[in-house]
Amino acid sequence: MTAGMIRTVLGDVPAGDWGLTNAHAHLSTNLYQHHQDPAYVDFDIDVHATEPELREFAAAGGYALVELTPVGLGRDPLGVRELASRTGVRVVFGTGIYHQAFHPAWLADMSERDICAWFVREVTEGMSGTGVRAGIIGEIGTYQNEMTDVERRVFRAAARAAQETGVAVTTHTYLGELALEQIDVLTGAGLAPERIVIGHLDDLTPLNLDLAREIIRRGAWAEFDAVGCEYFTEALQAQMPTDLERLEALTTLAQEGLADRVILASDICRKRHLRVNGGPGLAHLAGRFRELAAEQGVPEELLDRVLRRNPATVLTMTAS
């Protein structure tokens, strides 16, 4: 029986006494190895680099982290399981397939049914034969302009696998593009909208609150997952918002009664994100960001909702 449980890399645990969660991060990833574009050289971190980060996250009050590195992009289930065991942080691993430019070659000829079966095995048996089971499906991704046929196939398969296993689905968008189409495809395949998290809604300034409102109106979760990143990103060719802008957006949505469908996270995935390299680091979300929120008068209850209760709701497996 999995309903009411959260599946971590160390096993299933009751959802009850859950703590502060970074709902979208990467402890090991390498985009350059798959897609050798100089723009992705910085997207290369491993568990040796992120172990100190995870320890600092725990020391700052972090309880759990959702690791969302897609297949073929440097994910390391065994290394992450060891990291969770050494640090005490509860890690939920996602089984994901990124957007088409980063698809593994073996995916091209797979049917929707085959992809669904692959997702199910990753959740129920273990990822890539490791025995480390995924606790969420994602991140699954789209890129710009339109969802490709194979991306659509992945999304439909993910929706069906989520229904079969009871886990949720979390997505990658490019600056929020195709977010509503992602919801349409997933719900069209039968997945309830409250089991869908739409990611990367705060990669560009100004934040598109109308898009977040529509995502929430449709019953899905709006995720602002770049907390701590306030720079111009060459990869996206975009200026990222400040944390003050993120907090202002959160407060606005809360005043409109929409905070029940908002999740905050910090998508640590690059060398420049690590604290040792001058980045915000994993501890930022649990530490300095919460301090900044308190300085701005953001209620602790609101932070607790978007950093603990909402992620726990998403991660809790439903009866399949």
DRENROSE-314711 format. One record per residue (C-alpha): x, y, z; residue in one letter; residue number from 1. Coordinates in steps of 0.05 Angstrom, whole numbers. Example, Ala and Ser with C-alpha at 12.3 -4.5 7.8 and 13.67 -1.06 7.14 Angstrom:
REM DRENROSE-314711
{{246 -90 156} "A" 1}
{{273 -21 143} "S" 2}
//
This chain:
REM DRENROSE-314711
{{0 0 0} "M" 1}
{{32 66 -22} "T" 2}
{{-24 116 -12} "A" 3}
{{-6 167 40} "G" 4}
{{68 153 33} "M" 5}
{{125 191 1} "I" 6}
{{176 150 -38} "R" 7}
{{248 171 -23} "T" 8}
{{312 140 -48} "V" 9}
{{318 105 20} "L" 10}
{{247 78 19} "G" 11}
{{175 99 30} "D" 12}
{{161 143 90} "V" 13}
{{96 171 119} "P" 14}
{{77 239 93} "A" 15}
{{58 262 162} "G" 16}
{{116 300 194} "D" 17}
{{146 328 131} "W" 18}
{{193 388 132} "G" 19}
{{219 444 88} "L" 20}
{{229 419 18} "T" 21}
{{268 442 -43} "N" 22}
{{219 414 -94} "A" 23}
{{264 422 -156} "H" 24}
{{339 413 -154} "A" 25}
{{396 372 -182} "H" 26}
{{451 337 -143} "L" 27}
{{485 308 -205} "S" 28}
{{475 331 -277} "T" 29}
{{513 338 -342} "N" 30}
{{479 368 -402} "L" 31}
{{543 378 -442} "Y" 32}
{{557 304 -447} "Q" 33}
{{494 294 -488} "H" 34}
{{488 360 -526} "H" 35}
{{559 387 -536} "Q" 36}
{{541 460 -541} "D" 37}
{{588 508 -505} "P" 38}
{{527 540 -474} "A" 39}
{{520 477 -431} "Y" 40}
{{591 470 -405} "V" 41}
{{571 499 -338} "D" 42}
{{515 448 -329} "F" 43}
{{561 396 -299} "D" 44}
{{559 379 -225} "I" 45}
{{564 313 -187} "D" 46}
{{550 286 -118} "V" 47}
{{620 303 -94} "H" 48}
{{608 376 -109} "A" 49}
{{537 377 -81} "T" 50}
{{549 339 -16} "E" 51}
{{574 401 21} "P" 52}
{{515 439 -8} "E" 53}
{{466 387 17} "L" 54}
{{498 387 86} "R" 55}
{{491 463 88} "E" 56}
{{418 457 66} "F" 57}
{{405 410 124} "A" 58}
{{441 456 174} "A" 59}
{{398 514 150} "A" 60}
{{334 476 164} "G" 61}
{{325 438 99} "G" 62}
{{289 372 107} "Y" 63}
{{277 344 38} "A" 64}
{{298 354 -34} "L" 65}
{{269 331 -100} "V" 66}
{{324 310 -149} "E" 67}
{{298 319 -221} "L" 68}
{{356 302 -267} "T" 69}
{{327 268 -330} "P" 70}
{{353 203 -357} "V" 71}
{{417 209 -399} "G" 72}
{{437 276 -369} "L" 73}
{{483 252 -313} "G" 74}
{{433 227 -263} "R" 75}
{{464 184 -208} "D" 76}
{{413 145 -168} "P" 77}
{{464 104 -129} "L" 78}
{{507 165 -113} "G" 79}
{{446 205 -92} "V" 80}
{{422 149 -47} "R" 81}
{{489 147 -12} "E" 82}
{{487 223 -6} "L" 83}
{{418 220 26} "A" 84}
{{442 167 75} "S" 85}
{{504 207 94} "R" 86}
{{469 274 102} "T" 87}
{{402 254 131} "G" 88}
{{364 295 79} "V" 89}
{{303 259 50} "R" 90}
{{313 257 -25} "V" 91}
{{257 241 -74} "V" 92}
{{284 223 -143} "F" 93}
{{245 239 -206} "G" 94}
{{245 196 -268} "T" 95}
{{246 246 -325} "G" 96}
{{256 254 -399} "I" 97}
{{279 323 -420} "Y" 98}
{{256 360 -483} "H" 99}
{{270 330 -550} "Q" 100}
{{339 359 -563} "A" 101}
{{363 317 -503} "F" 102}
{{323 254 -515} "H" 103}
{{362 188 -510} "P" 104}
{{369 153 -577} "A" 105}
{{329 92 -552} "W" 106}
{{267 135 -543} "L" 107}
{{255 149 -617} "A" 108}
{{223 82 -634} "D" 109}
{{186 71 -569} "M" 110}
{{110 72 -568} "S" 111}
{{70 110 -517} "E" 112}
{{55 44 -483} "R" 113}
{{129 26 -480} "D" 114}
{{147 94 -450} "I" 115}
{{92 87 -399} "C" 116}
{{119 18 -379} "A" 117}
{{189 48 -373} "W" 118}
{{164 102 -326} "F" 119}
{{125 50 -285} "V" 120}
{{187 7 -277} "R" 121}
{{228 67 -255} "E" 122}
{{177 80 -200} "V" 123}
{{161 9 -178} "T" 124}
{{227 -28 -190} "E" 125}
{{283 23 -194} "G" 126}
{{318 70 -242} "M" 127}
{{365 40 -294} "S" 128}
{{368 -26 -256} "G" 129}
{{395 5 -192} "T" 130}
{{337 -12 -147} "G" 131}
{{331 62 -128} "V" 132}
{{258 78 -140} "R" 133}
{{231 144 -166} "A" 134}
{{179 181 -125} "G" 135}
{{155 229 -178} "I" 136}
{{154 231 -254} "I" 137}
{{195 288 -281} "G" 138}
{{221 333 -300} "E" 139}
{{191 320 -368} "I" 140}
{{201 376 -417} "G" 141}
{{183 418 -477} "T" 142}
{{222 473 -510} "Y" 143}
{{200 532 -553} "Q" 144}
{{142 546 -600} "N" 145}
{{107 479 -601} "E" 146}
{{106 411 -568} "M" 147}
{{136 359 -615} "T" 148}
{{103 293 -630} "D" 149}
{{152 254 -589} "V" 150}
{{147 302 -530} "E" 151}
{{71 294 -533} "R" 152}
{{80 219 -531} "R" 153}
{{125 226 -470} "V" 154}
{{74 270 -435} "F" 155}
{{16 223 -448} "R" 156}
{{57 164 -425} "A" 157}
{{77 201 -362} "A" 158}
{{4 217 -347} "A" 159}
{{-15 144 -353} "R" 160}
{{44 120 -312} "A" 161}
{{27 170 -257} "A" 162}
{{-43 143 -254} "Q" 163}
{{-18 72 -250} "E" 164}
{{34 86 -195} "T" 165}
{{2 142 -155} "G" 166}
{{59 191 -163} "V" 167}
{{53 262 -190} "A" 168}
{{84 293 -253} "V" 169}
{{130 354 -253} "T" 170}
{{149 391 -317} "T" 171}
{{202 433 -350} "H" 172}
{{180 494 -390} "T" 173}
{{223 544 -429} "Y" 174}
{{206 610 -396} "L" 175}
{{136 586 -383} "G" 176}
{{122 571 -457} "E" 177}
{{73 515 -471} "L" 178}
{{53 510 -398} "A" 179}
{{-21 508 -413} "L" 180}
{{-11 458 -469} "E" 181}
{{27 413 -421} "Q" 182}
{{-33 414 -375} "I" 183}
{{-80 399 -432} "D" 184}
{{-40 339 -456} "V" 185}
{{-31 310 -386} "L" 186}
{{-104 319 -366} "T" 187}
{{-126 296 -435} "G" 188}
{{-91 230 -419} "A" 189}
{{-130 225 -354} "G" 190}
{{-85 255 -302} "L" 191}
{{-119 298 -250} "A" 192}
{{-93 370 -252} "P" 193}
{{-76 370 -178} "E" 194}
{{-23 318 -195} "R" 195}
{{13 365 -243} "I" 196}
{{68 414 -226} "V" 197}
{{88 465 -279} "I" 198}
{{159 488 -271} "G" 199}
{{205 546 -288} "H" 200}
{{155 603 -281} "L" 201}
{{206 652 -252} "D" 202}
{{263 649 -302} "D" 203}
{{246 715 -333} "L" 204}
{{230 785 -308} "T" 205}
{{177 810 -301} "P" 206}
{{143 748 -275} "L" 207}
{{81 728 -314} "N" 208}
{{29 725 -258} "L" 209}
{{-27 718 -308} "D" 210}
{{3 653 -331} "L" 211}
{{11 629 -259} "A" 212}
{{-62 648 -245} "R" 213}
{{-86 608 -305} "E" 214}
{{-45 547 -285} "I" 215}
{{-75 550 -216} "I" 216}
{{-145 563 -244} "R" 217}
{{-139 498 -282} "R" 218}
{{-123 462 -218} "G" 219}
{{-48 450 -227} "A" 220}
{{11 475 -186} "W" 221}
{{52 537 -206} "A" 222}
{{125 528 -188} "E" 223}
{{174 585 -180} "F" 224}
{{239 545 -177} "D" 225}
{{296 593 -189} "A" 226}
{{299 623 -119} "V" 227}
{{368 654 -107} "G" 228}
{{383 664 -181} "C" 229}
{{383 738 -197} "E" 230}
{{430 743 -255} "Y" 231}
{{428 748 -331} "F" 232}
{{430 677 -357} "T" 233}
{{466 667 -423} "E" 234}
{{433 599 -433} "A" 235}
{{364 630 -433} "L" 236}
{{385 699 -457} "Q" 237}
{{342 728 -402} "A" 238}
{{347 770 -339} "Q" 239}
{{323 732 -279} "M" 240}
{{279 763 -225} "P" 241}
{{305 782 -157} "T" 242}
{{283 745 -95} "D" 243}
{{246 808 -74} "L" 244}
{{206 804 -139} "E" 245}
{{191 731 -125} "R" 246}
{{167 748 -55} "L" 247}
{{124 804 -83} "E" 248}
{{93 755 -133} "A" 249}
{{81 704 -78} "L" 250}
{{48 756 -34} "T" 251}
{{3 779 -91} "T" 252}
{{-20 708 -106} "L" 253}
{{-32 696 -32} "A" 254}
{{-75 758 -26} "Q" 255}
{{-116 731 -84} "E" 256}
{{-126 665 -47} "G" 257}
{{-81 626 -95} "L" 258}
{{-23 605 -50} "A" 259}
{{-52 536 -41} "D" 260}
{{-26 519 -111} "R" 261}
{{43 552 -108} "V" 262}
{{110 517 -96} "I" 263}
{{178 549 -87} "L" 264}
{{245 516 -102} "A" 265}
{{316 530 -125} "S" 266}
{{336 495 -189} "D" 267}
{{409 484 -171} "I" 268}
{{439 453 -234} "C" 269}
{{502 492 -253} "R" 270}
{{572 502 -226} "K" 271}
{{557 576 -219} "R" 272}
{{498 559 -172} "H" 273}
{{543 527 -120} "L" 274}
{{561 570 -60} "R" 275}
{{635 554 -68} "V" 276}
{{632 587 -136} "N" 277}
{{595 649 -112} "G" 278}
{{525 623 -125} "G" 279}
{{465 620 -78} "P" 280}
{{477 546 -61} "G" 281}
{{425 497 -35} "L" 282}
{{424 529 34} "A" 283}
{{397 594 6} "H" 284}
{{325 571 2} "L" 285}
{{323 547 74} "A" 286}
{{367 603 101} "G" 287}
{{377 672 71} "R" 288}
{{313 670 29} "F" 289}
{{270 657 91} "R" 290}
{{307 712 128} "E" 291}
{{292 760 70} "L" 292}
{{219 739 71} "A" 293}
{{215 754 146} "A" 294}
{{248 822 135} "E" 295}
{{194 837 83} "Q" 296}
{{138 817 130} "G" 297}
{{119 753 92} "V" 298}
{{79 711 142} "P" 299}
{{114 647 165} "E" 300}
{{49 610 152} "E" 301}
{{53 628 79} "L" 302}
{{126 605 73} "L" 303}
{{108 541 109} "D" 304}
{{53 528 58} "R" 305}
{{96 538 -5} "V" 306}
{{159 506 22} "L" 307}
{{131 448 63} "R" 308}
{{56 433 59} "R" 309}
{{47 442 -15} "N" 310}
{{108 400 -36} "P" 311}
{{87 346 14} "A" 312}
{{18 344 -17} "T" 313}
{{47 335 -87} "V" 314}
{{97 282 -65} "L" 315}
{{46 241 -26} "T" 316}
{{28 180 -68} "M" 317}
{{-45 168 -82} "T" 318}
{{-81 102 -88} "A" 319}
{{-69 74 -157} "S" 320}
//
